[in-house]
Amino acid sequence: MNLGCRYGQSLALLLPHMEQLLRCVFCWANNCSQRLLTAETTEFYTTFDEILAENILCEGGERINVIRQVLGDCVVEMMLDMFTLHAGPRIRDKLSHGECEFGQVTRMLVNHIICVSLAVVCKCERILNKTACAEDVKLMEKIESASEYYVSKFSSSAVLKRTVSNNIPILEAWKTIPQPNPGEITFLQWHEYFENNNSLLELKICLYNRLSSCNGIKNKYSCDNLHNFVQDIRVNTVYRPKSETIFISLLRRIVDNVTVLCTQVSNVLQEKYNHYNMHKLRTRQRKTYHQILNTYPNLYTAVQCVIILVVIQLLGINSVETMDKLHFYNLSR
């Protein structure tokens, strides 16, 4: 038996205890002890989806799930990331349905789930005012402190934010792609482009000013500051309205197309430059290369404007707890 198999087996032993722990917390928090051992008419037993849901069904109808108040948003985000979100690993489902092999389970994954389990235990012990030995207290304080700074990795908003953040350095790398000597081919230089005022540059400045009024970007023309600004955005991910998910999906499709565009332009520019240096470009190809060199500074600014618009929309969505039909319609337009 190799070490990887032991990690897989330990995870198989750990997850049922983790699920039962959460089920106990759920029943205690929502004052429904009868749900701990008995089955429901619609469910075999209380599942992760119901434990982590925003609302629960009971005899008196639907009411708010109190587990969020007990565990806090950060711990709930950790569990949603691990167990329920479609973009996440969904480790409990995959392990129980035989979709992953024990040998593929890593030490890091098992350690993470153990720490999440201990974070839940820490929350419960604090609520119940139970005391532990000094060594355990120090360990629990470290785990609880780390859990308070957890940021969702697999929610729709978090994935959108990460994709936008990854696109900014790719776009900025366009400026570092080598170009022919100006004396060999006449084309618009970067400094000449930025010295000439045009509608795209004016739009970019207007959008940056709007971002600055929202949360303050120090330098209007720095992609590094924009990148840091996006990384520092704290998106709200717990129990968001369904209309927000639809709108986030639309923004993600836009950003995914931006990713493809940025990558393709980088590859084409590098390929054309290499062929130019090796004198492999024919007359028509040289003319095409000349047009690309004159066009892509404008394209750079246009893509930057799209990214900033997406960031502004993300901030707008993030600033509201609920989204009515009128707000959703205005954002969509």
Residue pairs with C-beta under 8 A, 6 or more apart in sequence:
2 103
3 107
4 102
4 103
4 104
4 105
4 106
5 102
5 103
7 102
7 105
7 106
7 107
7 109
7 110
8 100
8 101
8 102
8 103
8 104
8 105
9 102
10 110
11 91
11 95
11 102
11 105
11 109
11 110
11 113
12 95
12 102
14 110
14 113
14 114
14 117
15 91
15 92
15 95
15 96
15 113
17 117
18 113
18 116
18 117
19 48
19 92
21 117
21 120
21 121
22 48
22 51
22 67
22 79
22 120
23 35
23 36
23 45
23 46
23 51
24 36
25 67
25 70
25 71
25 120
25 124
26 35
26 46
26 50
26 51
26 65
26 67
27 33
27 35
27 36
27 46
29 65
29 66
29 67
29 69
29 70
30 56
30 58
30 65
30 66
30 67
32 56
32 58
35 46
36 46
39 45
40 46
43 50
48 79
48 83
48 84
48 92
49 84
50 56
51 67
52 65
52 67
52 76
52 79
52 80
52 83
52 84
53 65
54 64
54 65
54 68
54 239
55 62
55 63
55 64
55 65
56 62
56 63
56 64
56 65
67 76
68 76
68 238
68 239
70 123
70 124
70 127
71 120
71 123
72 123
72 147
72 148
73 238
74 147
74 148
74 149
74 150
75 116
75 119
75 120
75 123
75 147
75 150
76 238
77 150
77 151
77 152
77 155
77 237
77 238
78 116
78 119
78 147
78 150
79 116
80 88
80 152
80 154
80 155
80 237
80 238
81 88
81 152
81 153
81 154
81 155
82 88
82 89
82 90
82 91
82 92
82 112
82 113
82 116
83 90
83 91
83 92
83 93
84 90
85 154
85 155
87 154
87 155
87 156
87 159
88 153
88 154
89 109
91 100
91 109
91 113
93 99
94 100
115 143
115 146
115 147
116 147
118 139
118 140
118 143
119 143
119 144
119 146
119 147
121 140
122 140
122 143
122 144
122 147
123 144
125 132
125 140
126 144
131 137
132 140
151 158
151 234
152 158
152 235
152 237
153 162
155 235
155 237
155 240
156 245
156 248
156 249
156 252
157 235
157 236
157 237
157 240
157 244
157 248
157 314
157 317
157 318
158 235
158 237
159 252
160 248
160 251
160 252
160 255
160 310
160 314
161 230
161 233
161 235
161 314
163 252
163 255
163 256
163 259
164 230
164 255
164 307
164 310
164 311
164 314
165 227
165 230
165 231
166 259
167 255
167 258
167 259
167 262
167 307
168 223
168 226
168 227
168 230
168 307
169 223
169 227
170 259
170 262
170 263
170 266
171 223
171 262
171 300
171 303
171 304
171 307
172 223
172 224
172 227
173 266
174 262
174 265
174 266
174 269
174 296
174 300
175 190
175 300
177 266
177 269
177 270
177 273
178 270
178 273
179 187
179 273
179 293
180 187
180 273
180 276
180 293
182 189
185 286
185 289
185 290
185 293
186 290
187 290
187 293
187 294
188 293
188 294
188 297
190 297
193 297
193 298
194 201
198 298
200 298
200 301
200 302
200 305
201 301
203 305
204 301
204 304
204 305
204 308
205 220
207 305
207 308
207 309
207 312
208 217
208 220
208 221
208 308
209 220
210 312
211 217
211 226
211 229
211 308
211 311
211 312
211 315
212 220
214 312
214 315
215 229
215 315
217 225
217 226
217 229
218 225
219 225
223 304
226 307
226 308
226 311
229 311
230 311
233 311
233 314
233 315
233 318
235 314
235 318
236 318
236 321
241 322
241 323
243 323
243 325
243 328
244 317
244 323
246 328
247 313
247 317
247 323
247 328
247 331
247 332
248 317
250 332
251 310
251 313
251 314
254 306
254 310
255 307
255 310
258 303
258 306
258 307
261 303
262 303
265 296
265 299
268 292
269 292
269 296
272 281
272 285
272 288
272 289
272 292
275 281
275 285
276 286
276 289
281 289
313 331
316 331
317 323
317 331
320 327
323 331
